[in-house]
Amino acid sequence: MNDSFVVEKCGIKFSPASIVITYKGVERKERLRIRIVPVRNINSQSTARGIVENLKLSSSYKNLVEKIPIQQLENLIQMLIDSKKNIDKKEIISKARKMMEIDPNEDLNKVDEDVLIMKKALMNETYEKNLIKPGDENFKYDVVLQMESDQKLETHEWDESSDLDPF
């Protein structure tokens, strides 16, 4: 399989545990193709990151798997792992949706490392998507914004000091 293709969709099948990848070639106007990548040796004790690394290293579908964003692939694998823990499919889907959202009130200091890595990757992806670079149509150099606040700023003694001597 050559590298001149684009992954259109990616999903999972719970039984047997597998990733379903829909893709098409870019050089010629090819029809959509579907590949089912079996996920072997998956159990309730598996880690999503470990399975993704195994897929990238040993899979005969390596070229396809590498085209899928890693956080999406880990999220799909985590859904398969949760299905092995006999969790209801509706609950698995709602948990996966929650993992792909960034809640500004969520304390990321209290989550486990895998969740933190996934949230950081999601934030980085959002940042990259919204980044305006020099040469972009909307790029403006040295933008100064006045931040408005609904609250009155608190003042403290130390910042009102007229004494310029720091000692």
Summary of the structure (lengths in Angstrom):
residues: 167
radius of gyration: 23.4
end to end distance: 70.9
largest distance: 75.5
contacts: 347
relative contact order: 0.10
helix: 40%
strand: 14%
